[in-house]
């Protein structure tokens, strides 16, 4: 049996534009991107792509980043990528109440007024499915991501449900998004997370 034909036959090809998702193929070898889903925040023809890995959890909380701030102790921080791990990002669905936020996909916003965001959390605003913090980002130089997509390292998809994007983590999150890709990608779901389990 030809594994390549099984996994990559009849796959769709969409452009990796801003607001779209990158879903890693099941054989991805790079540790950070194994079973990952990345949202593209910016695409520049000269500089490449910038995105956030959505489903890689850490043991860090917002309280670790803002010591002494009790409301942050229950807010998890995810790993947005292997680049600039001291830089904090925020994705959220609060564009209607957070000033200066930028919409990257229908209903999904990045950044905004930090004081207003912290006040929202302090006031007991809903966080699950509404906001997610990230340390670091994922980046590709000019032409690099297109090359990886041509090698079938990534599937490109529309973002879909905004709140669903900010819920769940790890392999179950990846599987949920692979299922959204349709029948052509069903073979991806039979590959075990650890190839040694096969």
C-alpha positions as a Markdown table, in Angstrom:
| # | Residue | x | y | z |
|---|---|---|---|---|
| 1 | Unk | 0.0 | 0.0 | 0.0 |
| 2 | Unk | 1.3 | 3.5 | -0.9 |
| 3 | Unk | 1.0 | 5.6 | 2.3 |
| 4 | Unk | 1.5 | 8.8 | 0.4 |
| 5 | Unk | -1.4 | 8.1 | -1.9 |
| 6 | Unk | -3.6 | 7.1 | 1.0 |
| 7 | Unk | -3.0 | 10.3 | 3.0 |
| 8 | Unk | -2.6 | 12.9 | 0.2 |
| 9 | Unk | -4.9 | 11.8 | -2.7 |
| 10 | Unk | -7.5 | 14.3 | -3.8 |
| 11 | Unk | -6.7 | 16.9 | -1.2 |
| 12 | Unk | -8.1 | 20.4 | -1.7 |
| 13 | Unk | -5.8 | 23.4 | -2.1 |
| 14 | Unk | -6.8 | 26.8 | -0.6 |
| 15 | Unk | -4.6 | 29.8 | -0.3 |
| 16 | Unk | -3.0 | 30.4 | 3.1 |
| 17 | Unk | -4.7 | 33.8 | 3.6 |
| 18 | Unk | -5.2 | 35.8 | 6.8 |
| 19 | Unk | -7.8 | 34.3 | 9.0 |
| 20 | Unk | -7.5 | 30.8 | 7.6 |
| 21 | Unk | -6.3 | 27.8 | 9.5 |
| 22 | Unk | -3.4 | 25.5 | 8.8 |
| 23 | Unk | -3.9 | 22.0 | 10.0 |
| 24 | Unk | -0.7 | 19.9 | 10.2 |
| 25 | Unk | -0.6 | 16.6 | 8.4 |
| 26 | Unk | -0.5 | 13.5 | 10.7 |
| 27 | Unk | 3.1 | 12.7 | 9.8 |
| 28 | Unk | 4.5 | 16.2 | 10.7 |
| 29 | Unk | 7.9 | 15.7 | 12.3 |
| 30 | Unk | 8.6 | 19.1 | 13.8 |
| 31 | Unk | 7.8 | 18.8 | 17.5 |
| 32 | Unk | 5.9 | 22.1 | 18.0 |
| 33 | Unk | 3.8 | 21.6 | 14.9 |
| 34 | Unk | 2.9 | 17.9 | 15.4 |
| 35 | Unk | -0.9 | 17.6 | 15.5 |
| 36 | Unk | -1.2 | 21.4 | 15.4 |
| 37 | Unk | -3.8 | 23.9 | 14.2 |
| 38 | Unk | -2.5 | 27.4 | 13.3 |
| 39 | Unk | -4.5 | 30.6 | 12.6 |
| 40 | Unk | -2.8 | 32.9 | 10.1 |
| 41 | Unk | -2.8 | 36.4 | 11.5 |
| 42 | Unk | -0.9 | 38.1 | 8.7 |
| 43 | Unk | 0.3 | 37.4 | 5.2 |
| 44 | Unk | 2.8 | 39.7 | 3.5 |
| 45 | Unk | 4.0 | 38.9 | 0.0 |
| 46 | Unk | 7.5 | 40.2 | 0.9 |
| 47 | Unk | 7.8 | 39.0 | 4.5 |
| 48 | Unk | 5.9 | 35.7 | 4.6 |
| 49 | Unk | 3.3 | 34.5 | 7.1 |
| 50 | Unk | 2.7 | 35.0 | 10.9 |
| 51 | Unk | 0.3 | 32.9 | 12.9 |
| 52 | Unk | -0.7 | 31.5 | 16.2 |
| 53 | Unk | -0.8 | 27.8 | 17.1 |
| 54 | Unk | -4.2 | 27.4 | 18.7 |
| 55 | Unk | -4.0 | 24.0 | 20.5 |
| 56 | Unk | -0.7 | 23.7 | 22.3 |
| 57 | Unk | -1.3 | 24.1 | 26.0 |
| 58 | Unk | 1.3 | 24.9 | 28.6 |
| 59 | Unk | 1.5 | 24.9 | 32.4 |
| 60 | Unk | 1.7 | 28.7 | 32.4 |
| 61 | Unk | -1.2 | 30.9 | 33.5 |
| 62 | Unk | -1.8 | 34.6 | 33.1 |
| 63 | Unk | -1.1 | 34.9 | 36.8 |
| 64 | Unk | 2.4 | 33.7 | 36.2 |
| 65 | Unk | 2.9 | 36.5 | 33.7 |
| 66 | Unk | 1.3 | 39.1 | 35.9 |
| 67 | Unk | 2.5 | 38.0 | 39.4 |
| 68 | Unk | 0.1 | 38.8 | 42.2 |
| 69 | Unk | -3.0 | 39.2 | 39.9 |
| 70 | Unk | -5.4 | 36.7 | 41.3 |
| 71 | Unk | -7.9 | 36.6 | 38.4 |
| 72 | Unk | -5.1 | 35.5 | 36.1 |
| 73 | Unk | -4.3 | 32.4 | 38.1 |
| 74 | Unk | -7.1 | 30.4 | 36.3 |
| 75 | Unk | -6.5 | 31.8 | 32.8 |
| 76 | Unk | -4.3 | 29.3 | 30.8 |
| 77 | Unk | -1.6 | 30.5 | 28.4 |
| 78 | Unk | -1.0 | 28.5 | 25.2 |
| 79 | Unk | 2.1 | 28.3 | 23.2 |
| 80 | Unk | 1.5 | 30.3 | 20.0 |
| 81 | Unk | 4.7 | 29.1 | 18.3 |
| 82 | Unk | 8.4 | 28.6 | 18.7 |
| 83 | Unk | 9.3 | 32.3 | 17.8 |
| 84 | Unk | 9.7 | 35.1 | 20.4 |
| 85 | Unk | 8.4 | 33.1 | 23.4 |
| 86 | Unk | 8.4 | 36.2 | 25.6 |
| 87 | Unk | 5.8 | 38.0 | 23.4 |
| 88 | Unk | 2.1 | 37.7 | 24.6 |
| 89 | Unk | -0.8 | 37.5 | 22.1 |
| 90 | Unk | -4.5 | 37.4 | 22.6 |
| 91 | Unk | -7.3 | 36.0 | 20.4 |
| 92 | Unk | -10.8 | 36.6 | 21.4 |
| 93 | Unk | -14.5 | 37.0 | 20.4 |
| 94 | Unk | -14.9 | 40.3 | 22.3 |
| 95 | Unk | -14.4 | 42.7 | 19.4 |
| 96 | Unk | -17.7 | 44.5 | 20.2 |
| 97 | Unk | -16.5 | 45.5 | 23.7 |
| 98 | Unk | -12.6 | 45.6 | 23.4 |
| 99 | Unk | -11.4 | 48.8 | 21.7 |
| 100 | Unk | -8.5 | 48.6 | 19.2 |
| 101 | Unk | -9.0 | 44.9 | 18.5 |
| 102 | Unk | -8.4 | 43.8 | 14.9 |
| 103 | Unk | -10.7 | 41.3 | 13.3 |
| 104 | Unk | -8.7 | 38.5 | 11.6 |
| 105 | Unk | -11.6 | 36.2 | 10.7 |
| 106 | Unk | -15.4 | 36.6 | 11.2 |
| 107 | Unk | -15.9 | 36.9 | 14.9 |
| 108 | Unk | -12.3 | 36.4 | 15.9 |
| 109 | Unk | -10.1 | 39.3 | 17.0 |
| 110 | Unk | -6.5 | 39.8 | 17.9 |
| 111 | Unk | -5.3 | 42.2 | 20.6 |
| 112 | Unk | -7.0 | 45.3 | 21.8 |
| 113 | Unk | -7.0 | 47.6 | 24.8 |
| 114 | Unk | -5.1 | 45.6 | 27.5 |
| 115 | Unk | -6.6 | 47.5 | 30.4 |
| 116 | Unk | -10.1 | 46.8 | 29.1 |
| 117 | Unk | -9.3 | 43.1 | 28.6 |
| 118 | Unk | -7.9 | 42.8 | 32.2 |
| 119 | Unk | -11.0 | 44.6 | 33.5 |
| 120 | Unk | -13.3 | 42.2 | 31.6 |
| 121 | Unk | -11.5 | 39.3 | 33.3 |
| 122 | Unk | -11.6 | 41.0 | 36.8 |
| 123 | Unk | -15.4 | 41.6 | 36.3 |
| 124 | Unk | -15.9 | 37.9 | 35.9 |
| 125 | Unk | -16.5 | 38.0 | 32.2 |
| 126 | Unk | -16.8 | 34.6 | 30.5 |
| 127 | Unk | -13.4 | 33.4 | 29.3 |
| 128 | Unk | -13.9 | 29.8 | 28.0 |
| 129 | Unk | -14.4 | 30.0 | 24.3 |
| 130 | Unk | -14.2 | 33.8 | 24.4 |
| 131 | Unk | -10.5 | 34.5 | 24.8 |
| 132 | Unk | -7.2 | 32.7 | 24.7 |
| 133 | Unk | -3.7 | 34.0 | 25.5 |
| 134 | Unk | -0.5 | 32.8 | 23.7 |
| 135 | Unk | 3.2 | 33.1 | 24.3 |
| 136 | Unk | 5.2 | 33.2 | 21.1 |
| 137 | Unk | 4.1 | 32.9 | 17.5 |
| 138 | Unk | 4.6 | 30.8 | 14.4 |
| 139 | Unk | 6.3 | 32.4 | 11.4 |
| 140 | Unk | 7.3 | 31.5 | 7.9 |
| 141 | Unk | 9.6 | 33.5 | 5.6 |
| 142 | Unk | 8.6 | 34.5 | 2.1 |
| 143 | Unk | 7.5 | 31.4 | 0.1 |
| 144 | Unk | 8.3 | 29.0 | 2.9 |
| 145 | Unk | 4.7 | 28.2 | 3.8 |
| 146 | Unk | 3.6 | 27.8 | 0.2 |
| 147 | Unk | 6.4 | 25.2 | -0.2 |
| 148 | Unk | 5.3 | 23.3 | 2.9 |
| 149 | Unk | 1.7 | 23.3 | 1.7 |
| 150 | Unk | 2.8 | 22.0 | -1.8 |
| 151 | Unk | 4.6 | 19.1 | 0.1 |
| 152 | Unk | 1.2 | 18.4 | 1.9 |
| 153 | Unk | 2.6 | 19.4 | 5.3 |
| 154 | Unk | -0.5 | 21.5 | 5.9 |
| 155 | Unk | -4.1 | 21.6 | 4.9 |
| 156 | Unk | -5.7 | 25.0 | 4.6 |
| 157 | Unk | -9.2 | 25.6 | 5.9 |
| 158 | Unk | -11.7 | 28.3 | 6.8 |
| 159 | Unk | -11.8 | 29.2 | 10.4 |
| 160 | Unk | -15.4 | 28.2 | 11.1 |
| 161 | Unk | -17.1 | 28.7 | 14.4 |
| 162 | Unk | -15.3 | 31.5 | 16.4 |
| 163 | Unk | -16.0 | 30.2 | 19.9 |
| 164 | Unk | -15.1 | 26.7 | 18.9 |
| 165 | Unk | -11.6 | 28.0 | 17.8 |
| 166 | Unk | -11.0 | 29.0 | 21.4 |
| 167 | Unk | -12.1 | 25.8 | 23.1 |
| 168 | Unk | -10.2 | 22.5 | 23.5 |
| 169 | Unk | -6.6 | 21.6 | 23.0 |
| 170 | Unk | -4.0 | 19.1 | 21.9 |
| 171 | Unk | -4.8 | 16.0 | 19.8 |
| 172 | Unk | -8.6 | 16.2 | 20.2 |
| 173 | Unk | -8.6 | 19.8 | 18.9 |
| 174 | Unk | -6.5 | 18.7 | 15.9 |
| 175 | Unk | -8.8 | 15.7 | 15.2 |
| 176 | Unk | -11.9 | 18.0 | 15.4 |
| 177 | Unk | -10.5 | 20.3 | 12.8 |
| 178 | Unk | -9.4 | 17.4 | 10.5 |
| 179 | Unk | -12.9 | 16.1 | 10.6 |
| 180 | Unk | -14.1 | 19.5 | 9.4 |
| 181 | Unk | -11.9 | 19.1 | 6.3 |
| 182 | Unk | -14.2 | 16.4 | 4.9 |
| 183 | Unk | -13.9 | 13.0 | 3.4 |
| 184 | Unk | -10.7 | 13.6 | 1.5 |
| 185 | Unk | -8.9 | 13.9 | 4.9 |
| 186 | Unk | -10.5 | 10.9 | 6.7 |
| 187 | Unk | -7.3 | 8.9 | 6.3 |
| 188 | Unk | -5.4 | 11.4 | 8.4 |
| 189 | Unk | -7.5 | 10.3 | 11.4 |
| 190 | Unk | -6.3 | 6.7 | 11.3 |
| 191 | Unk | -2.6 | 7.6 | 11.8 |
| 192 | Unk | -1.7 | 7.3 | 15.5 |
| 193 | Unk | -0.2 | 10.2 | 17.3 |
| 194 | Unk | 2.9 | 8.2 | 17.9 |
| 195 | Unk | 3.9 | 6.2 | 14.7 |
| 196 | Unk | 5.5 | 3.6 | 17.0 |
| 197 | Unk | 1.9 | 2.7 | 18.1 |
| 198 | Unk | 1.1 | 1.5 | 14.6 |
